Amino acid sequence: MKPFNPERRDFLKKSALSAGSALVLGIAWSGEIVAEADATPEFKPNAWLKIDTHGLVTLYIAESEMGQGPFTSLSMLIAEELEVDWQKVQVEHAPLDPAYGFQGTGGSRSVRRNWKPLRQAGAVARQMLLAAGAEYLKAPVDSCQAQRSRITHRPSSKSVSYAELVGRAAEMPVPKGVTLKQPEDFKLIGSPITRLD
């Protein structure tokens, strides 16, 4: 029996062919996965948050966690204005992106620096969800309210969840100006709450 002794040239050809095939198959498979993932509807009105069709609210925080709890405190700013059920909130560190502005952490300024912008991000999303909910419920927007991840038509008590409104809310125009809640209306801010970080 003759021992197997491939020539260098044959070995390189076969290795290149195998690697090329694996690369092509890998690209094809990953493309299918990306296309499938992109097909899942979500409501992402700005860089700070998204809501999926299961009602899970993902908040993106651009500050670093160094033991002082910015993931929780900054998420509370968004969630307060968004009128979201805190049990459905998860937080992720924001990717490096100019949309988040300054992404450094220091000087105990996280809440002061983000007090207004993050509340506005939540309020914008709330207004878009209110518009989508009113359309869904066939009711005037001013007769509806957002509360605990639902839009409710006050006169009839009919309601719809944020999860059900994801696709419709994504098509609503982004409001130019929003009204922020008054401190006496806060439910999360200033209350003891389970930390996210």
FIPA-439840 format. One line per field, with one value per atom (N, C-alpha, C, O): x, y, z; atom name; residue in one letter. Coordinates in Angstrom, 1 decimal. Atoms other than C-alpha are relative to their C-alpha. Layout:
X: (X;...)
Y: (Y;...)
Z: (Z;...)
site: (CA;...)
code: (A;...)
This chain:
X: (0.8;0.0;0.9;1.8;-0.8;1.3;-0.5;-1.7;0.4;1.3;-0.5;-0.1;0.6;-0.8;1.0;1.4;-0.9;1.5;-0.4;0.1;0.5;-0.3;1.1;2.0;-1.0;1.8;-0.5;-1.7;0.3;1.9;-1.0;-2.0;0.9;0.1;-1.4;-2.4;1.3;-2.8;-0.6;-1.8;0.5;-3.1;-0.5;-1.6;0.4;-3.3;-1.3;-2.1;1.2;-5.9;-1.2;-2.2;1.1;-8.1;-0.4;-1.5;0.2;-7.7;-0.7;-1.7;0.6;-8.6;-1.4;-2.3;1.3;-11.6;-0.9;-2.1;0.8;-12.8;-0.3;-1.5;0.2;-12.3;-1.0;-1.8;0.9;-14.0;-1.5;-2.4;1.3;-17.0;-0.6;-1.8;0.5;-17.4;-0.3;-1.3;0.2;-17.1;-1.3;-2.1;1.2;-19.8;-1.3;-2.3;1.1;-22.1;-0.3;-1.4;0.2;-21.5;-0.7;-1.5;0.6;-22.4;-1.5;-2.3;1.4;-25.6;-0.8;-1.9;0.7;-26.6;-0.2;-1.3;0.2;-25.9;-0.9;-1.6;1.0;-27.8;-1.4;-2.2;1.3;-30.8;-0.4;-1.5;0.3;-30.6;-0.2;-1.2;0.2;-30.2;-1.4;-2.1;1.3;-33.2;-1.1;-2.1;1.1;-35.3;-0.1;-1.2;0.0;-34.3;-0.6;-1.3;0.5;-35.0;-1.5;-2.1;1.4;-38.5;-0.9;-2.1;0.8;-39.6;-0.3;0.7;0.3;-41.5;0.4;0.3;-0.3;-40.4;-0.3;-0.3;0.3;-41.2;1.3;1.6;-1.3;-37.9;-0.1;0.5;0.2;-38.9;1.3;1.3;-1.2;-35.4;1.1;0.9;-1.1;-32.0;-0.1;0.6;0.1;-33.0;-0.8;-0.6;0.9;-35.6;-0.6;-0.7;0.7;-37.4;-1.0;-0.8;1.0;-40.5;-0.3;-0.5;0.2;-41.0;-1.5;-2.3;1.4;-44.2;-0.4;-1.5;0.4;-44.0;-0.1;-0.4;0.1;-44.1;1.2;1.2;-1.3;-40.5;0.5;0.6;-0.5;-39.1;1.5;1.9;-1.4;-35.4;0.5;0.2;-0.4;-33.8;1.6;2.2;-1.4;-30.3;0.6;0.2;-0.6;-28.2;1.5;2.2;-1.3;-25.0;1.0;2.2;-0.9;-23.5;0.6;-0.1;-0.7;-21.1;-0.5;-0.6;0.4;-22.1;1.3;2.2;-1.1;-19.5;-0.4;0.3;0.5;-21.5;-1.0;-1.5;1.0;-23.9;-1.4;-2.3;1.3;-26.8;-0.5;-1.8;0.6;-27.1;-0.9;-1.8;0.9;-28.7;-1.4;-2.4;1.3;-31.6;-0.5;-1.7;0.5;-31.8;-0.4;-1.4;0.3;-31.6;-1.2;-1.9;1.1;-34.0;-1.3;-2.3;1.2;-36.5;-0.5;-1.7;0.4;-36.4;-0.8;-1.8;0.7;-37.4;-1.4;-2.4;1.2;-39.9;-1.1;-2.3;1.0;-41.6;-0.9;-2.1;0.8;-42.6;-0.6;-1.7;0.5;-43.2;-1.3;-2.1;1.1;-45.7;0.0;-1.0;-0.2;-44.3;0.0;0.3;0.0;-44.7;1.5;2.1;-1.4;-41.3;0.4;1.6;-0.3;-41.5;0.4;1.0;-0.3;-41.2;1.2;1.4;-1.1;-38.1;1.3;1.6;-1.4;-34.6;0.9;0.5;-1.0;-31.5;1.2;1.7;-1.2;-28.6;0.9;0.4;-0.9;-25.5;-0.1;0.0;0.2;-25.9;1.3;2.4;-1.2;-23.5;0.6;0.0;-0.7;-21.0;-0.7;-0.6;0.8;-23.1;-0.2;-0.5;0.1;-23.2;-1.5;-1.7;1.4;-27.0;-0.1;-1.1;0.1;-26.3;0.8;0.8;-0.8;-24.1;1.2;1.8;-1.1;-21.4;-0.3;-1.3;0.1;-20.9;1.0;1.2;-0.9;-18.5;-0.8;-1.9;0.7;-19.3;1.0;2.2;-0.9;-17.9;-0.6;-1.5;0.4;-18.5;-1.4;-2.0;1.3;-21.8;-1.0;-1.9;0.9;-23.6;-1.0;-1.7;0.9;-25.5;-1.4;-2.0;1.5;-29.0;-0.2;-1.1;0.2;-28.5;0.2;-0.6;-0.3;-27.1;-1.1;-1.5;1.0;-29.8;-1.5;-2.4;1.4;-32.9;-1.0;-2.0;0.9;-34.5;0.0;-1.1;0.0;-33.3;-0.6;-1.4;0.5;-34.2;-1.5;-2.3;1.4;-37.6;-0.7;-1.8;0.6;-38.3;0.0;-1.0;0.0;-37.3;-1.2;-1.9;1.1;-39.9;-1.3;-2.3;1.3;-42.6;-0.3;-1.5;0.2;-42.1;-0.6;-1.6;0.5;-42.6;-1.4;-2.3;1.4;-45.7;-1.0;-2.1;1.0;-47.3;-0.2;-1.4;0.2;-46.7;-0.9;-1.7;0.8;-48.2;-1.4;-2.4;1.4;-51.2;-0.7;-1.9;0.6;-51.8;-0.4;-1.4;0.2;-51.5;-1.2;-2.0;1.1;-53.8;-1.3;-2.3;1.2;-56.4;-0.5;-1.7;0.4;-56.4;-0.6;-1.6;0.4;-56.7;-1.4;-2.2;1.2;-59.5;-1.1;-2.3;0.9;-61.2;-0.6;-1.8;0.4;-61.3;0.9;2.0;-0.8;-60.0;1.2;1.1;-1.2;-56.4;-0.2;0.2;0.1;-57.4;-1.0;-1.1;0.9;-59.9;0.8;0.2;-0.8;-57.1;1.2;1.6;-1.2;-54.3;0.9;0.5;-1.0;-51.1;0.2;0.4;-0.2;-50.6;0.4;-0.3;-0.5;-48.6;0.1;-0.4;-0.2;-47.8;-1.3;-1.4;1.3;-51.4;-0.5;-0.2;0.7;-53.4;-1.5;-2.0;1.4;-56.9;-0.9;-0.5;1.0;-59.9;-0.8;-1.6;0.6;-61.2;-1.5;-2.0;1.4;-64.9;-0.5;-1.5;0.5;-65.3;0.8;0.4;-1.0;-62.3;0.5;1.2;-0.7;-61.3;1.5;1.8;-1.4;-57.6;0.8;0.2;-0.8;-54.8;1.5;1.9;-1.4;-51.2;1.0;0.7;-1.0;-48.1;0.5;0.8;-0.4;-47.1;-0.8;-0.3;0.9;-50.1;0.1;-0.3;0.0;-49.4;1.4;1.6;-1.4;-45.7;0.0;0.6;0.0;-46.3;-0.6;-0.1;0.8;-48.9;0.8;0.8;-0.8;-46.8;1.2;1.5;-1.2;-43.8;-0.3;0.6;0.4;-45.7;-0.5;-0.8;0.5;-46.9;1.1;2.3;-1.1;-45.1;0.5;-0.1;-0.7;-42.6;-0.4;-0.2;0.4;-44.0;1.1;2.2;-1.1;-42.0;0.2;1.3;-0.1;-42.8;-0.9;-2.0;0.8;-44.0;-0.1;0.8;0.2;-45.3;0.6;0.1;-0.6;-43.3;-0.9;-1.6;0.8;-45.0;0.4;1.6;-0.3;-45.2;0.5;0.1;-0.5;-43.3;-1.1;-0.9;1.1;-46.6;-0.6;-1.4;0.5;-47.5;0.9;0.6;-1.0;-44.4;-0.4;-1.0;0.3;-44.9;1.3;1.4;-1.2;-41.4;1.1;1.8;-1.0;-39.1;-0.3;-1.3;0.1;-38.5;-0.6;-0.8;0.6;-39.9;1.1;1.9;-0.9;-38.0;-0.4;-1.5;0.2;-37.6;1.1;2.2;-1.0;-35.9;1.1;0.7;-1.0;-32.5;0.2;0.0;-0.3;-31.7;1.5;1.9;-1.5;-27.9;0.6;1.8)
Y: (-1.2;0.0;1.2;1.3;-1.2;3.4;1.0;1.3;-1.0;6.1;1.2;1.6;-1.2;9.2;1.1;1.4;-1.1;12.0;1.1;1.1;-1.0;15.0;1.0;1.3;-1.0;17.4;1.4;1.6;-1.3;20.9;0.8;1.4;-0.7;22.4;-0.5;0.3;0.6;20.0;0.3;0.6;-0.3;20.6;1.4;1.7;-1.4;24.4;0.2;1.0;-0.2;24.1;-0.5;0.2;0.6;21.8;0.8;1.0;-0.8;23.9;1.3;1.7;-1.2;27.1;-0.2;0.6;0.4;25.4;-0.2;0.3;0.3;24.2;1.3;1.5;-1.3;27.6;0.9;1.6;-0.8;29.4;-0.4;0.4;0.5;27.1;0.3;0.7;-0.3;27.6;1.4;1.8;-1.4;31.3;0.4;1.1;-0.3;31.4;-0.5;0.2;0.6;29.1;0.9;1.1;-0.8;31.2;1.3;1.8;-1.2;34.4;-0.2;0.6;0.2;32.9;-0.3;0.2;0.3;31.5;1.2;1.5;-1.2;34.7;1.0;1.7;-0.9;36.7;-0.4;0.5;0.4;34.6;0.3;0.7;-0.3;35.0;1.5;1.9;-1.4;38.8;0.4;1.2;-0.3;39.0;-0.4;0.3;0.4;37.0;0.9;1.2;-0.9;39.1;1.4;1.9;-1.3;42.3;0.0;1.1;0.1;41.1;0.2;0.4;-0.1;41.2;1.5;2.3;-1.4;44.5;0.4;-0.3;-0.6;46.8;1.5;2.0;-1.5;50.4;0.6;0.4;-0.7;52.4;1.4;1.8;-1.4;56.1;0.9;1.9;-0.8;57.3;-1.0;-2.2;0.9;56.0;-0.6;-1.5;0.3;55.6;-1.2;-1.8;1.1;52.9;-0.7;-0.2;0.7;50.2;-0.9;-1.3;0.9;48.1;-1.1;-0.8;1.1;44.7;-0.5;0.0;0.5;42.7;-0.8;-1.3;0.7;40.9;1.0;0.6;-1.0;44.2;0.3;1.1;-0.2;44.1;1.4;1.7;-1.3;47.6;0.0;-0.3;0.0;47.9;1.5;2.2;-1.4;51.2;-0.1;-0.9;-0.1;52.2;1.1;2.3;-1.0;54.0;0.2;-0.7;-0.3;55.8;0.3;0.5;-0.2;56.2;-1.3;-2.4;1.3;53.6;-0.2;0.7;0.4;51.7;-0.1;-0.9;0.1;52.4;-0.1;0.4;0.3;51.4;1.0;0.8;-1.0;54.4;-0.2;0.6;0.3;52.9;0.8;1.1;-0.8;55.0;-0.7;-0.1;0.8;52.2;0.1;0.2;-0.1;52.3;1.4;1.6;-1.4;56.0;0.6;1.3;-0.6;57.0;-0.7;-0.1;0.8;54.2;0.5;0.6;-0.5;55.6;1.3;1.6;-1.3;59.0;-0.3;0.3;0.3;57.4;-0.7;-0.3;0.8;54.9;0.8;0.6;-0.9;57.6;0.7;0.7;-0.7;59.6;-0.9;-0.6;1.0;56.5;-0.7;-1.3;0.7;55.2;-1.5;-2.1;1.5;51.7;-0.8;-0.2;0.9;48.8;-0.4;-0.9;0.2;48.6;-1.4;-1.7;1.4;44.8;-0.4;-1.5;0.3;44.9;0.7;0.7;-0.8;47.0;-0.7;-1.4;0.5;45.8;1.2;2.0;-1.1;48.0;-0.6;-1.7;0.4;47.7;1.3;2.4;-1.1;49.8;0.5;-0.3;-0.5;52.1;-0.2;-0.1;0.1;51.5;1.3;2.4;-1.2;54.1;0.6;0.1;-0.6;56.5;1.5;1.8;-1.4;60.3;0.4;1.4;-0.3;60.1;0.2;0.8;0.0;59.7;1.2;1.5;-1.1;62.8;-0.4;-1.5;0.3;62.8;-1.3;-1.5;1.3;59.2;-0.3;-1.4;0.2;59.8;0.0;0.4;0.1;59.2;0.6;0.3;-0.5;61.2;1.2;1.9;-1.2;64.0;-0.1;0.9;0.2;62.5;0.9;1.5;-0.9;64.4;-0.8;-0.1;0.8;61.5;0.5;0.7;-0.3;62.4;1.5;1.8;-1.4;66.2;0.2;1.0;-0.2;66.0;-0.6;-0.1;0.7;63.6;0.2;-0.4;-0.2;64.8;0.4;-0.3;-0.5;66.6;-0.9;-1.3;0.8;64.6;-1.4;-1.8;1.3;61.2;0.0;-0.8;-0.1;62.3;0.4;-0.1;-0.4;63.9;-1.2;-1.4;1.2;60.6;-0.9;-1.4;0.8;58.8;0.6;-0.1;-0.8;61.5;-0.1;-0.2;0.1;61.4;-1.4;-1.5;1.4;57.6;-0.1;-0.7;0.0;58.0;0.6;0.1;-0.7;60.5;-0.8;-0.8;0.9;58.2;-1.2;-1.6;1.1;55.3;0.4;-0.3;-0.6;57.5;0.1;-0.2;-0.2;58.4;-1.3;-1.5;1.3;54.8;-0.7;-1.3;0.6;53.6;0.6;-0.1;-0.6;56.2;-0.4;-0.6;0.5;55.2;-1.4;-1.7;1.4;51.5;-0.1;-0.8;0.1;52.2;0.9;0.9;-0.9;54.6;1.1;1.2;-1.0;57.4;1.2;1.1;-1.2;60.9;-0.1;-0.7;0.2;61.1;0.6;0.0;-0.7;63.5;-0.8;-0.4;0.8;60.9;-1.3;-2.2;1.2;58.3;0.3;1.5;-0.3;57.9;-1.2;-2.4;1.0;55.9;-0.4;0.5;0.4;53.8;-1.4;-2.3;1.4;50.7;-0.8;-1.9;0.7;49.8;-0.3;-1.2;0.1;50.3;1.3;2.3;-1.2;52.9;-0.3;-1.3;0.2;53.2;1.2;2.3;-1.0;55.0;0.2;-0.7;-0.2;56.6;-0.2;-0.9;0.2;56.8;-1.4;-1.8;1.4;53.2;-1.1;-2.2;0.9;51.6;-1.0;-1.9;0.9;49.8;0.4;1.5;-0.3;49.4;-0.9;-1.9;0.7;48.1;0.1;1.1;0.0;47.1;0.6;0.7;-0.5;48.7;-1.0;-0.7;1.1;45.3;-0.1;-0.3;0.1;45.3;1.2;1.1;-1.2;48.8;0.3;1.3;-0.2;48.3;0.4;1.5;-0.3;48.3;1.3;2.1;-1.2;51.0;1.3;2.3;-1.1;53.3;0.4;1.6;-0.2;52.9;0.9;1.6;-0.8;54.6;1.4;2.2;-1.3;57.6;1.1;0.8;-1.1;61.0;0.3;0.2;-0.3;61.9;1.5;2.4;-1.4;64.9;0.9;0.5;-1.0;68.1;0.4;0.5;-0.4;69.2;-0.9;-1.3;0.8;67.2;0.7;1.4;-0.5;68.0;-1.0;-2.2;0.9;66.5;0.0;1.0;0.1;65.3;0.9;1.3;-0.8;67.5;-0.9;-2.1;0.8;66.2;-0.7;-1.8;0.6;65.6;-1.2;-2.0;1.1;63.1;-1.2;-2.2;1.1;61.0;-1.2;-1.2;1.3;57.3;-0.7;-1.5;0.7;56.0;0.9;0.5;-0.9;59.0;0.3;0.8;-0.3;59.4;-1.2;-1.0;1.1;56.0;-1.1;-1.3;1.2;52.9;-1.0;-1.3;0.9;50.5;-1.0;-0.8;1.1;47.3;0.5;0.9;-0.5;48.2;-0.9;-2.2;0.8;47.1;-0.2;-1.1;0.2;47.4;-0.7;-1.0)
Z: (0.0;0.0;0.0;0.8;0.1;-1.0;1.0;1.1;-1.0;1.8;-0.8;-1.8;0.6;1.1;0.2;1.3;0.0;0.2;-1.0;-2.2;0.9;-1.3;-0.4;0.5;0.4;-3.3;0.6;0.7;-0.6;-1.9;-0.9;-0.3;0.9;-5.0;0.2;0.3;-0.1;-4.7;1.4;1.5;-1.3;-1.0;0.1;0.6;0.0;-1.5;-0.7;-0.3;0.8;-4.2;0.7;0.8;-0.7;-2.2;1.3;1.6;-1.2;1.0;-0.4;0.3;0.4;-0.9;-0.4;-0.1;0.5;-2.5;1.2;1.3;-1.2;0.9;0.8;1.2;-0.7;2.6;-0.7;-0.1;0.8;-0.3;0.1;0.2;-0.1;-0.1;1.3;1.4;-1.3;3.6;0.2;0.8;0.0;3.2;-0.7;-0.2;0.8;0.5;0.8;0.9;-0.8;2.6;1.2;1.6;-1.2;5.7;-0.3;0.5;0.4;3.9;-0.3;0.1;0.4;2.5;1.3;1.4;-1.2;5.9;0.9;1.4;-0.8;7.8;-0.6;0.1;0.7;5.2;0.2;0.4;-0.3;5.7;1.5;1.7;-1.4;9.5;0.2;0.9;-0.1;9.2;-0.6;0.0;0.6;6.8;0.8;1.0;-0.8;9.1;1.3;1.7;-1.2;12.2;-0.4;0.4;0.4;10.3;-0.3;-0.3;0.3;9.4;1.2;1.1;-1.3;13.1;0.2;0.3;-0.2;13.6;1.4;2.4;-1.2;16.3;-0.1;-1.2;-0.1;17.4;0.5;1.7;-0.5;17.6;-0.5;-1.5;0.4;17.5;0.1;-0.5;-0.2;18.5;0.5;0.6;-0.3;19.5;1.4;1.7;-1.4;23.2;0.3;1.4;-0.4;23.1;-1.2;-2.3;1.0;21.2;0.8;1.9;-0.6;21.9;-1.0;-2.2;0.9;20.4;0.1;0.9;0.0;19.6;1.2;1.3;-1.2;22.9;1.2;2.3;-1.0;24.8;0.8;1.7;-0.7;25.9;-0.4;-1.6;0.2;26.2;0.3;1.4;-0.2;25.6;0.0;-1.0;-0.1;26.7;-0.1;0.4;0.3;25.5;0.8;0.6;-0.8;28.0;-0.4;-0.5;0.5;26.9;1.1;0.9;-1.1;30.4;0.5;0.2;-0.5;32.0;1.4;2.2;-1.4;35.1;0.8;0.5;-0.9;37.8;1.5;2.4;-1.3;40.8;0.5;1.7;-0.5;41.1;-0.6;-0.3;0.5;39.1;-1.1;-1.1;1.1;36.0;-0.9;-1.5;0.9;34.0;0.6;-0.2;-0.6;36.5;0.0;-0.4;-0.1;37.1;-1.3;-1.5;1.3;33.5;-0.7;-1.5;0.6;32.4;0.6;-0.1;-0.6;34.9;-0.6;-0.7;0.7;33.1;-1.3;-1.5;1.3;29.8;0.4;-0.2;-0.4;31.4;0.6;0.4;-0.6;33.4;-1.1;-1.0;1.1;30.3;-1.0;-1.5;1.0;28.2;0.6;-0.1;-0.7;30.8;-0.2;-0.7;0.3;30.6;1.3;2.4;-1.1;32.9;0.3;-0.5;-0.3;34.7;-0.1;-0.4;0.1;34.7;-1.4;-1.6;1.4;30.9;-0.5;-1.7;0.4;30.9;0.1;1.1;0.0;30.0;-0.5;-1.2;0.3;29.6;-0.7;-0.3;0.7;27.2;-0.1;-0.1;0.2;26.9;-1.4;-2.3;1.4;23.9;-0.8;-0.2;0.8;21.0;-0.2;0.0;0.2;20.1;-1.3;-2.4;1.0;18.0;0.3;1.4;-0.3;17.6;0.4;1.0;-0.4;18.1;1.5;2.0;-1.5;21.9;0.5;1.7;-0.5;22.1;0.7;0.4;-0.8;24.7;0.7;1.4;-0.6;25.8;1.2;1.5;-1.2;28.7;1.3;1.3;-1.3;32.3;1.0;1.0;-1.0;35.2;0.6;0.1;-0.7;37.7;0.6;0.9;-0.5;38.9;-0.7;-0.1;0.8;36.1;-0.9;-1.6;0.9;34.4;0.0;-1.1;0.0;35.6;-0.4;-1.1;0.3;35.4;-1.5;-2.1;1.4;31.9;-0.9;-2.0;0.8;30.7;0.4;-0.2;-0.6;32.7;-1.1;-1.2;1.0;29.8;-1.3;-1.7;1.2;26.7;0.1;-0.8;-0.1;28.0;0.3;-0.2;-0.2;29.3;-1.3;-1.6;1.3;25.9;-0.9;-1.7;0.8;24.2;0.4;-0.5;-0.5;26.3;-0.4;-0.7;0.3;25.8;-1.5;-1.9;1.4;22.0;-0.3;-1.1;0.2;22.0;0.5;-0.1;-0.6;24.3;-0.9;-1.2;0.9;21.9;-1.3;-1.8;1.2;18.9;0.3;-0.5;-0.4;20.8;0.3;0.0;-0.2;21.9;-1.4;-1.5;1.4;18.2;-0.6;-1.2;0.6;17.1;0.8;0.2;-0.8;20.0;-0.3;-0.4;0.3;19.3;-1.4;-1.6;1.4;15.6;0.1;-0.5;-0.2;16.6;0.7;0.3;-0.8;19.1;-0.7;-0.2;0.7;16.6;1.0;1.1;-1.0;19.3;-0.2;-0.7;0.0;19.6;0.9;2.0;-0.8;20.9;1.4;2.4;-1.3;23.7;1.0;2.1;-0.9;25.1;0.4;1.1;-0.3;25.4;1.0;1.1;-0.9;28.0;-0.1;-0.3;0.0;28.2;1.5;2.3;-1.4;31.4;0.0;-0.6;-0.1;32.2;-1.3;-1.4;1.3;28.6;-0.8;-1.5;0.7;27.4;-0.3;0.4;0.4;25.6;0.3;-0.2;-0.4;27.2;-0.5;-0.3;0.3;25.8;1.3;1.7;-1.4;29.1;0.0;0.9;0.0;28.2;0.0;0.6;0.2;27.1;0.8;0.9;-0.7;29.1;-0.9;-0.5;1.0;25.9;0.0;0.1;0.0;25.7;-1.0;-1.4;0.8;23.6;0.5;1.0;-0.6;24.6;-1.0;-2.2;0.9;23.3;-0.9;-2.1;0.9;21.9;-1.2;-2.3;1.1;19.7;-1.0;-2.1;0.8;18.5;-0.7;-1.4;0.5;17.5;-1.5;-1.8;1.4;13.7;-0.3;-1.1;0.2;13.7;0.5;-0.2;-0.6;16.0;-0.8;-0.9;0.8;13.8;-1.2;-1.8;1.2;11.0;0.3;-0.6;-0.4;13.0;-0.2;0.0;0.1;12.4;1.4;2.4;-1.3;15.1;0.4;-0.4;-0.4;17.1;0.1;0.6;-0.1;17.0;1.5;1.9;-1.4;20.6;0.8;0.4;-0.9;23.5;1.4;1.8;-1.4;27.0;1.0;0.9;-1.0;29.8;1.3;1.6;-1.2;33.0;1.1;1.2;-1.2;36.1;1.1;1.2;-1.1;39.2;0.8;1.3;-0.8;41.0;-0.7;0.0;0.7;38.3;-0.2;-0.8;0.1;38.6;0.7;1.8;-0.6;39.3;0.3;1.3;-0.1;38.9;0.7;1.6;-0.5;39.5;1.5;1.8;-1.4;43.2;0.9;2.1;-0.7;44.1;0.1;-0.8;-0.1;45.4;-1.1;-1.3;1.1;42.5;-0.2;0.3;0.3;41.5;-1.0;-2.1;0.9;40.0;-1.2;-1.1;1.3;36.4;-0.1;-1.0;0.2;36.8;1.2;1.2)
site: (N;CA;C;O;N;CA;C;O;N;CA;C;O;N;CA;C;O;N;CA;C;O;N;CA;C;O;N;CA;C;O;N;CA;C;O;N;CA;C;O;N;CA;C;O;N;CA;C;O;N;CA;C;O;N;CA;C;O;N;CA;C;O;N;CA;C;O;N;CA;C;O;N;CA;C;O;N;CA;C;O;N;CA;C;O;N;CA;C;O;N;CA;C;O;N;CA;C;O;N;CA;C;O;N;CA;C;O;N;CA;C;O;N;CA;C;O;N;CA;C;O;N;CA;C;O;N;CA;C;O;N;CA;C;O;N;CA;C;O;N;CA;C;O;N;CA;C;O;N;CA;C;O;N;CA;C;O;N;CA;C;O;N;CA;C;O;N;CA;C;O;N;CA;C;O;N;CA;C;O;N;CA;C;O;N;CA;C;O;N;CA;C;O;N;CA;C;O;N;CA;C;O;N;CA;C;O;N;CA;C;O;N;CA;C;O;N;CA;C;O;N;CA;C;O;N;CA;C;O;N;CA;C;O;N;CA;C;O;N;CA;C;O;N;CA;C;O;N;CA;C;O;N;CA;C;O;N;CA;C;O;N;CA;C;O;N;CA;C;O;N;CA;C;O;N;CA;C;O;N;CA;C;O;N;CA;C;O;N;CA;C;O;N;CA;C;O;N;CA;C;O;N;CA;C;O;N;CA;C;O;N;CA;C;O;N;CA;C;O;N;CA;C;O;N;CA;C;O;N;CA;C;O;N;CA;C;O;N;CA;C;O;N;CA;C;O;N;CA;C;O;N;CA;C;O;N;CA;C;O;N;CA;C;O;N;CA;C;O;N;CA;C;O;N;CA;C;O;N;CA;C;O;N;CA;C;O;N;CA;C;O;N;CA;C;O;N;CA;C;O;N;CA;C;O;N;CA;C;O;N;CA;C;O;N;CA;C;O;N;CA;C;O;N;CA;C;O;N;CA;C;O;N;CA;C;O;N;CA;C;O;N;CA;C;O;N;CA;C;O;N;CA;C;O;N;CA;C;O;N;CA;C;O;N;CA;C;O;N;CA;C;O;N;CA;C;O;N;CA;C;O;N;CA;C;O;N;CA;C;O;N;CA;C;O;N;CA;C;O;N;CA;C;O;N;CA;C;O;N;CA;C;O;N;CA;C;O;N;CA;C;O;N;CA;C;O;N;CA;C;O;N;CA;C;O;N;CA;C;O;N;CA;C;O;N;CA;C;O;N;CA;C;O;N;CA;C;O;N;CA;C;O;N;CA;C;O;N;CA;C;O;N;CA;C;O;N;CA;C;O;N;CA;C;O;N;CA;C;O;N;CA;C;O;N;CA;C;O;N;CA;C;O;N;CA;C;O;N;CA;C;O;N;CA;C;O;N;CA;C;O;N;CA;C;O;N;CA;C;O;N;CA;C;O;N;CA;C;O;N;CA;C;O;N;CA;C;O;N;CA;C;O;N;CA;C;O;N;CA;C;O;N;CA;C;O;N;CA;C;O;N;CA;C;O;N;CA;C;O;N;CA;C;O;N;CA;C;O;N;CA;C;O;N;CA;C;O;N;CA;C;O;N;CA;C;O;N;CA;C;O;N;CA;C;O;N;CA;C;O;N;CA;C;O;N;CA;C;O;N;CA;C;O;N;CA;C;O;N;CA;C;O;N;CA;C;O;N;CA;C;O;N;CA;C;O;N;CA;C;O;N;CA;C;O;N;CA;C;O;N;CA;C;O;N;CA;C;O;N;CA;C;O;N;CA;C;O;N;CA;C;O;N;CA;C;O;N;CA;C;O;N;CA;C;O;N;CA;C;O;N;CA;C;O;N;CA;C;O;N;CA;C;O;N;CA;C;O;N;CA;C;O;N;CA;C;O;N;CA;C;O;N;CA;C;O;N;CA;C;O;N;CA;C;O;N;CA;C;O;N;CA;C;O;N;CA;C;O;N;CA;C;O;N;CA;C;O;N;CA;C;O;N;CA;C;O)
code: (M;M;M;M;K;K;K;K;P;P;P;P;F;F;F;F;N;N;N;N;P;P;P;P;E;E;E;E;R;R;R;R;R;R;R;R;D;D;D;D;F;F;F;F;L;L;L;L;K;K;K;K;K;K;K;K;S;S;S;S;A;A;A;A;L;L;L;L;S;S;S;S;A;A;A;A;G;G;G;G;S;S;S;S;A;A;A;A;L;L;L;L;V;V;V;V;L;L;L;L;G;G;G;G;I;I;I;I;A;A;A;A;W;W;W;W;S;S;S;S;G;G;G;G;E;E;E;E;I;I;I;I;V;V;V;V;A;A;A;A;E;E;E;E;A;A;A;A;D;D;D;D;A;A;A;A;T;T;T;T;P;P;P;P;E;E;E;E;F;F;F;F;K;K;K;K;P;P;P;P;N;N;N;N;A;A;A;A;W;W;W;W;L;L;L;L;K;K;K;K;I;I;I;I;D;D;D;D;T;T;T;T;H;H;H;H;G;G;G;G;L;L;L;L;V;V;V;V;T;T;T;T;L;L;L;L;Y;Y;Y;Y;I;I;I;I;A;A;A;A;E;E;E;E;S;S;S;S;E;E;E;E;M;M;M;M;G;G;G;G;Q;Q;Q;Q;G;G;G;G;P;P;P;P;F;F;F;F;T;T;T;T;S;S;S;S;L;L;L;L;S;S;S;S;M;M;M;M;L;L;L;L;I;I;I;I;A;A;A;A;E;E;E;E;E;E;E;E;L;L;L;L;E;E;E;E;V;V;V;V;D;D;D;D;W;W;W;W;Q;Q;Q;Q;K;K;K;K;V;V;V;V;Q;Q;Q;Q;V;V;V;V;E;E;E;E;H;H;H;H;A;A;A;A;P;P;P;P;L;L;L;L;D;D;D;D;P;P;P;P;A;A;A;A;Y;Y;Y;Y;G;G;G;G;F;F;F;F;Q;Q;Q;Q;G;G;G;G;T;T;T;T;G;G;G;G;G;G;G;G;S;S;S;S;R;R;R;R;S;S;S;S;V;V;V;V;R;R;R;R;R;R;R;R;N;N;N;N;W;W;W;W;K;K;K;K;P;P;P;P;L;L;L;L;R;R;R;R;Q;Q;Q;Q;A;A;A;A;G;G;G;G;A;A;A;A;V;V;V;V;A;A;A;A;R;R;R;R;Q;Q;Q;Q;M;M;M;M;L;L;L;L;L;L;L;L;A;A;A;A;A;A;A;A;G;G;G;G;A;A;A;A;E;E;E;E;Y;Y;Y;Y;L;L;L;L;K;K;K;K;A;A;A;A;P;P;P;P;V;V;V;V;D;D;D;D;S;S;S;S;C;C;C;C;Q;Q;Q;Q;A;A;A;A;Q;Q;Q;Q;R;R;R;R;S;S;S;S;R;R;R;R;I;I;I;I;T;T;T;T;H;H;H;H;R;R;R;R;P;P;P;P;S;S;S;S;S;S;S;S;K;K;K;K;S;S;S;S;V;V;V;V;S;S;S;S;Y;Y;Y;Y;A;A;A;A;E;E;E;E;L;L;L;L;V;V;V;V;G;G;G;G;R;R;R;R;A;A;A;A;A;A;A;A;E;E;E;E;M;M;M;M;P;P;P;P;V;V;V;V;P;P;P;P;K;K;K;K;G;G;G;G;V;V;V;V;T;T;T;T;L;L;L;L;K;K;K;K;Q;Q;Q;Q;P;P;P;P;E;E;E;E;D;D;D;D;F;F;F;F;K;K;K;K;L;L;L;L;I;I;I;I;G;G;G;G;S;S;S;S;P;P;P;P;I;I;I;I;T;T;T;T;R;R;R;R;L;L;L;L;D;D;D;D)
